Amino acid sequence: MKQKKPEPVDEAALERAALAYLNRFDSTVSNLKSVLLERVRRSDADAPRRAELERHISALLERYQSSRLLDDERFAKNVAEGLRARGASHRAIERKLRAKGVDASVLDAVLGAESNAKAELDAARRYVARRLKSRPNDASDRRGRARLLAALARQGYGYDVARAAIGGPAADEEEF
């Protein structure tokens, strides 16, 4: 199989690539920077030209941030809301946002406001309800509840929250 010839990369091509990426995906500054740097790395540019392109990427990112085209806080809020609605735990949301390059101060601002026990329990219950749609017998016997408890633990929920989310008399009477 033939290898593709490296694409020539210039400032205009980087800007087109950045806008095309942002047109398809919401992104963090860190994530977009890594996408653009990878494009420069794959190019046939020499070291001085790469340094020049990296400076252009930094300027481009600053411009996009000042125009709010790139906004880590908005990104974090949107991702956190979406994951929370699907039943993700606080830890799972934090892990996902850290992987996308969201800064710790933004994480504290976004997740600190919504990290309460009721929200965590509600999300765990949503996860249980979603899981029980495909495995309805899991709530009816001891082994099934143990599987649910294990699934909740893998999702990042603490034992007390997981046990409360499973609910029913078994959560109070049975020892897992």
VEXNUSE-119524 format. One record per residue (C-alpha): residue in three letters; x, y, z. Coordinates in steps of 0.1 Angstrom, whole numbers, m for minus. Layout:
r aa:ALA&east:X&north:Y&up:Z
...
***
This chain:
r aa:MET&east:0&north:0&up:0
r aa:LYS&east:13&north:34&up:m9
r aa:GLN&east:19&north:59&up:19
r aa:LYS&east:3&north:93&up:15
r aa:LYS&east:26&north:121&up:7
r aa:PRO&east:27&north:146&up:37
r aa:GLU&east:4&north:175&up:32
r aa:PRO&east:20&north:209&up:30
r aa:VAL&east:9&north:229&up:60
r aa:ASP&east:8&north:267&up:62
r aa:GLU&east:m10&north:292&up:84
r aa:ALA&east:m41&north:293&up:62
r aa:ALA&east:m44&north:255&up:61
r aa:LEU&east:m41&north:253&up:99
r aa:GLU&east:m69&north:279&up:102
r aa:ARG&east:m91&north:260&up:78
r aa:ALA&east:m84&north:228&up:97
r aa:ALA&east:m92&north:244&up:130
r aa:LEU&east:m125&north:259&up:118
r aa:ALA&east:m135&north:226&up:101
r aa:TYR&east:m128&north:207&up:133
r aa:LEU&east:m147&north:233&up:154
r aa:ASN&east:m176&north:231&up:129
r aa:ARG&east:m180&north:194&up:136
r aa:PHE&east:m170&north:192&up:173
r aa:ASP&east:m170&north:213&up:204
r aa:SER&east:m135&north:212&up:218
r aa:THR&east:m112&north:223&up:245
r aa:VAL&east:m82&north:245&up:239
r aa:SER&east:m59&north:216&up:248
r aa:ASN&east:m77&north:192&up:225
r aa:LEU&east:m77&north:215&up:195
r aa:LYS&east:m40&north:224&up:201
r aa:SER&east:m31&north:187&up:200
r aa:VAL&east:m51&north:181&up:168
r aa:LEU&east:m34&north:210&up:151
r aa:LEU&east:1&north:200&up:164
r aa:GLU&east:m4&north:165&up:151
r aa:ARG&east:m12&north:180&up:117
r aa:VAL&east:21&north:200&up:118
r aa:ARG&east:40&north:169&up:130
r aa:ARG&east:27&north:149&up:100
r aa:SER&east:37&north:176&up:76
r aa:ASP&east:69&north:178&up:57
r aa:ALA&east:79&north:211&up:74
r aa:ASP&east:115&north:214&up:87
r aa:ALA&east:122&north:223&up:124
r aa:PRO&east:123&north:261&up:120
r aa:ARG&east:91&north:261&up:100
r aa:ARG&east:74&north:238&up:126
r aa:ALA&east:84&north:263&up:154
r aa:GLU&east:68&north:291&up:133
r aa:LEU&east:36&north:271&up:128
r aa:GLU&east:34&north:262&up:165
r aa:ARG&east:36&north:300&up:173
r aa:HIS&east:8&north:305&up:148
r aa:ILE&east:m13&north:278&up:165
r aa:SER&east:m9&north:295&up:198
r aa:ALA&east:m20&north:328&up:184
r aa:LEU&east:m49&north:312&up:167
r aa:LEU&east:m60&north:295&up:199
r aa:GLU&east:m58&north:328&up:218
r aa:ARG&east:m79&north:345&up:191
r aa:TYR&east:m105&north:318&up:192
r aa:GLN&east:m106&north:320&up:230
r aa:SER&east:m111&north:358&up:230
r aa:SER&east:m139&north:355&up:205
r aa:ARG&east:m154&north:326&up:227
r aa:LEU&east:m153&north:302&up:198
r aa:LEU&east:m132&north:280&up:221
r aa:ASP&east:m145&north:280&up:257
r aa:ASP&east:m133&north:253&up:280
r aa:GLU&east:m160&north:261&up:306
r aa:ARG&east:m188&north:259&up:281
r aa:PHE&east:m174&north:226&up:268
r aa:ALA&east:m171&north:212&up:304
r aa:LYS&east:m207&north:222&up:313
r aa:ASN&east:m221&north:207&up:282
r aa:VAL&east:m202&north:174&up:286
r aa:ALA&east:m210&north:172&up:323
r aa:GLU&east:m247&north:178&up:317
r aa:GLY&east:m249&north:152&up:289
r aa:LEU&east:m230&north:126&up:309
r aa:ARG&east:m250&north:133&up:341
r aa:ALA&east:m282&north:129&up:321
r aa:ARG&east:m270&north:94&up:310
r aa:GLY&east:m262&north:84&up:346
r aa:ALA&east:m225&north:91&up:348
r aa:SER&east:m209&north:95&up:382
r aa:HIS&east:m190&north:126&up:393
r aa:ARG&east:m157&north:107&up:391
r aa:ALA&east:m165&north:95&up:356
r aa:ILE&east:m174&north:130&up:344
r aa:GLU&east:m142&north:144&up:360
r aa:ARG&east:m121&north:116&up:343
r aa:LYS&east:m136&north:123&up:309
r aa:LEU&east:m130&north:161&up:312
r aa:ARG&east:m95&north:157&up:324
r aa:ALA&east:m88&north:134&up:294
r aa:LYS&east:m101&north:162&up:271
r aa:GLY&east:m76&north:186&up:287
r aa:VAL&east:m99&north:207&up:308
r aa:ASP&east:m80&north:227&up:334
r aa:ALA&east:m84&north:219&up:371
r aa:SER&east:m98&north:254&up:379
r aa:VAL&east:m125&north:249&up:352
r aa:LEU&east:m133&north:215&up:366
r aa:ASP&east:m137&north:229&up:401
r aa:ALA&east:m160&north:257&up:387
r aa:VAL&east:m181&north:233&up:367
r aa:LEU&east:m182&north:202&up:389
r aa:GLY&east:m180&north:219&up:423
r aa:ALA&east:m214&north:236&up:418
r aa:GLU&east:m232&north:203&up:410
r aa:SER&east:m214&north:178&up:432
r aa:ASN&east:m240&north:170&up:458
r aa:ALA&east:m252&north:137&up:471
r aa:LYS&east:m287&north:141&up:456
r aa:ALA&east:m274&north:147&up:421
r aa:GLU&east:m251&north:117&up:424
r aa:LEU&east:m279&north:95&up:436
r aa:ASP&east:m302&north:107&up:408
r aa:ALA&east:m276&north:99&up:382
r aa:ALA&east:m269&north:65&up:397
r aa:ARG&east:m307&north:57&up:396
r aa:ARG&east:m308&north:68&up:359
r aa:TYR&east:m279&north:45&up:352
r aa:VAL&east:m297&north:16&up:370
r aa:ALA&east:m329&north:23&up:351
r aa:ARG&east:m310&north:23&up:318
r aa:ARG&east:m292&north:m9&up:326
r aa:LEU&east:m324&north:m26&up:338
r aa:LYS&east:m340&north:m20&up:304
r aa:SER&east:m317&north:m45&up:289
r aa:ARG&east:m314&north:m68&up:319
r aa:PRO&east:m347&north:m66&up:338
r aa:ASN&east:m341&north:m96&up:360
r aa:ASP&east:m310&north:m80&up:376
r aa:ALA&east:m332&north:m63&up:402
r aa:SER&east:m351&north:m94&up:412
r aa:ASP&east:m324&north:m117&up:427
r aa:ARG&east:m293&north:m115&up:449
r aa:ARG&east:m269&north:m122&up:420
r aa:GLY&east:m285&north:m96&up:398
r aa:ARG&east:m283&north:m70&up:425
r aa:ALA&east:m246&north:m79&up:430
r aa:ARG&east:m240&north:m74&up:393
r aa:LEU&east:m258&north:m40&up:394
r aa:LEU&east:m236&north:m30&up:424
r aa:ALA&east:m205&north:m41&up:406
r aa:ALA&east:m216&north:m21&up:375
r aa:LEU&east:m222&north:10&up:395
r aa:ALA&east:m188&north:6&up:412
r aa:ARG&east:m171&north:4&up:377
r aa:GLN&east:m189&north:36&up:368
r aa:GLY&east:m173&north:54&up:397
r aa:TYR&east:m201&north:54&up:423
r aa:GLY&east:m194&north:48&up:459
r aa:TYR&east:m208&north:19&up:478
r aa:ASP&east:m235&north:38&up:497
r aa:VAL&east:m247&north:56&up:466
r aa:ALA&east:m248&north:24&up:446
r aa:ARG&east:m266&north:5&up:472
r aa:ALA&east:m292&north:33&up:476
r aa:ALA&east:m296&north:35&up:438
r aa:ILE&east:m305&north:m2&up:436
r aa:GLY&east:m332&north:5&up:461
r aa:GLY&east:m359&north:m19&up:472
r aa:PRO&east:m360&north:m40&up:504
r aa:ALA&east:m329&north:m59&up:493
r aa:ALA&east:m308&north:m28&up:497
r aa:ASP&east:m317&north:m26&up:534
r aa:GLU&east:m320&north:m62&up:543
r aa:GLU&east:m293&north:m80&up:523
r aa:GLU&east:m256&north:m79&up:528
r aa:PHE&east:m237&north:m78&up:495
***
